[in-house]
Amino acid sequence: MRDNPRVKPIDHSADTTASPATVYALLRDGSTWPLWSPLERFELQSPGEFEAEGPGAVRHFGTGRAHSIEEIVELVPDRRLSYVQLEGLPLRDHRADIDITPTAGGCRVRWRSTFKARVPGTGWIYRAALDRFTGRCVRGFAVYAAEHDVTVS
């Protein structure tokens, strides 16, 4: 991921007892995102080329009047999901990489994103808001994934 020298990347991690396979499956299923994040709505706007929520899939998320339309651009089974924002906040080059690293007790989920503000001088505002939002997402997701780990016997 390229770093934007004007806006510090957002970077949050959390450990979960869920397996990498469960974490990956839940991240790929956009319908779960409102269950563990501040998001209220999800809609698959268009499917990916080879599978519904595969590369090229366009997902629409919303909270109140705010919304974000994002495209899945990279998937590495049980390791990574990456997306870019197509519409929503007034940002350019907004990309997020969610990496899954196995640990002795489950895995670590690292959510890192970079962007440029469309309006000069406003990057700090969006960084602060996205930093809080991403932190809530990662913490909520770690708990949700542990509670919904289908690989636990």
C-alpha positions as CSV (number, residue, x, y, z in Angstrom):
1,M,0.0,0.0,0.0
2,R,1.4,3.4,-0.9
3,D,1.6,5.9,1.9
4,N,0.2,9.3,1.4
5,P,2.7,11.8,2.8
6,R,-0.1,14.4,3.5
7,V,-2.4,12.2,5.6
8,K,-1.1,9.6,8.1
9,P,-2.4,6.1,7.4
10,I,-5.1,4.7,9.6
11,D,-4.0,1.5,11.2
12,H,-5.9,-0.6,13.8
13,S,-5.4,-4.2,14.9
14,A,-7.3,-6.6,17.2
15,D,-6.8,-10.2,18.2
16,T,-9.6,-12.7,18.0
17,T,-9.9,-16.3,18.9
18,A,-11.7,-16.9,15.6
19,S,-9.8,-18.9,12.9
20,P,-8.5,-17.1,9.9
21,A,-11.0,-19.0,7.8
22,T,-13.9,-17.6,9.8
23,V,-12.5,-14.1,9.8
24,Y,-12.1,-14.2,6.1
25,A,-15.6,-15.6,5.4
26,L,-17.2,-12.9,7.7
27,L,-15.3,-10.0,6.0
28,R,-16.3,-11.2,2.6
29,D,-20.0,-11.4,3.6
30,G,-21.0,-7.7,3.5
31,S,-24.3,-8.6,5.1
32,T,-22.5,-9.2,8.4
33,W,-20.9,-5.7,8.5
34,P,-23.9,-4.0,10.1
35,L,-23.9,-6.7,12.8
36,W,-20.4,-5.8,14.1
37,S,-19.7,-2.2,12.9
38,P,-21.4,1.2,13.2
39,L,-22.8,0.6,9.7
40,E,-26.6,0.3,9.5
41,R,-27.1,-1.0,5.9
42,F,-25.5,-3.2,3.3
43,E,-26.5,-3.9,-0.3
44,L,-24.5,-5.8,-2.9
45,Q,-24.8,-3.3,-5.8
46,S,-23.1,-5.5,-8.3
47,P,-21.4,-8.9,-8.1
48,G,-17.8,-9.7,-8.8
49,E,-16.7,-11.2,-12.1
50,F,-16.6,-14.8,-10.8
51,E,-18.5,-14.8,-7.5
52,A,-20.9,-12.5,-5.7
53,E,-18.5,-10.8,-3.3
54,G,-15.3,-11.6,-5.1
55,P,-12.9,-9.2,-6.9
56,G,-14.9,-6.5,-8.8
57,A,-17.9,-6.7,-6.5
58,V,-19.4,-3.3,-5.6
59,R,-20.8,-3.0,-2.1
60,H,-23.0,-0.2,-0.8
61,F,-22.9,0.6,3.0
62,G,-24.8,3.2,4.8
63,T,-25.4,4.8,8.2
64,G,-28.0,7.5,8.5
65,R,-27.7,9.7,5.4
66,A,-24.0,8.9,4.9
67,H,-23.1,6.1,2.5
68,S,-20.0,4.6,0.9
69,I,-19.8,2.5,-2.3
70,E,-16.8,0.3,-2.3
71,E,-15.2,-2.2,-4.7
72,I,-13.4,-5.3,-3.6
73,V,-10.1,-5.1,-5.4
74,E,-8.1,-7.9,-3.8
75,L,-8.8,-11.2,-2.0
76,V,-6.2,-13.6,-0.6
77,P,-8.0,-16.6,1.0
78,D,-7.8,-16.5,4.8
79,R,-5.2,-13.6,4.6
80,R,-6.6,-10.4,3.1
81,L,-9.5,-8.4,1.8
82,S,-8.9,-5.0,0.1
83,Y,-11.3,-2.5,-1.1
84,V,-11.4,1.0,-2.6
85,Q,-14.0,3.6,-2.2
86,L,-15.8,4.6,-5.4
87,E,-18.3,7.1,-3.9
88,G,-19.2,8.5,-0.5
89,L,-16.8,10.7,1.5
90,P,-15.1,13.4,-0.4
91,L,-11.8,11.5,-0.6
92,R,-9.5,10.4,-3.4
93,D,-7.5,7.2,-3.6
94,H,-9.2,5.7,-0.5
95,R,-8.0,2.1,-0.1
96,A,-8.3,-0.2,2.8
97,D,-6.4,-3.5,3.3
98,I,-7.7,-5.9,6.0
99,D,-5.0,-8.4,6.8
100,I,-5.4,-11.6,8.7
101,T,-2.4,-13.1,10.5
102,P,-2.7,-16.5,12.3
103,T,-1.7,-16.5,16.0
104,A,-1.4,-19.2,18.5
105,G,-4.9,-18.5,19.8
106,G,-6.7,-17.5,16.6
107,C,-5.6,-14.5,14.5
108,R,-4.9,-10.8,14.4
109,V,-7.0,-8.6,12.2
110,R,-5.2,-5.5,10.9
111,W,-7.3,-2.8,9.1
112,R,-5.1,-0.2,7.4
113,S,-6.3,2.5,5.1
114,T,-4.9,5.5,3.2
115,F,-6.6,8.3,1.3
116,K,-6.2,11.9,0.0
117,A,-8.8,14.6,0.8
118,R,-10.5,16.1,-2.2
119,V,-10.5,19.5,-0.5
120,P,-7.1,20.6,0.6
121,G,-6.8,21.2,4.3
122,T,-9.6,18.8,5.3
123,G,-7.6,15.6,5.5
124,W,-7.2,15.8,9.2
125,I,-11.0,15.9,9.7
126,Y,-11.6,12.8,7.7
127,R,-8.6,11.0,9.2
128,A,-10.0,11.7,12.7
129,A,-13.5,10.4,11.8
130,L,-12.2,7.4,9.9
131,D,-9.7,6.6,12.6
132,R,-12.6,6.4,15.2
133,F,-14.8,4.5,12.8
134,T,-12.1,1.9,11.9
135,G,-11.2,1.4,15.5
136,R,-14.8,0.6,16.3
137,C,-15.0,-1.7,13.3
138,V,-11.9,-3.7,14.2
139,R,-12.9,-4.1,17.9
140,G,-16.5,-5.0,17.1
141,F,-15.4,-7.4,14.4
142,A,-12.9,-9.2,16.7
143,V,-15.6,-9.9,19.2
144,Y,-18.2,-10.9,16.6
145,A,-15.8,-13.2,14.8
146,A,-14.9,-15.0,18.1
147,E,-18.6,-15.5,18.9
148,H,-19.4,-16.8,15.4
149,D,-16.4,-19.0,14.7
150,V,-17.7,-22.0,12.9
151,T,-14.4,-23.8,13.0
152,V,-14.4,-24.3,16.8
153,S,-15.4,-27.9,17.7
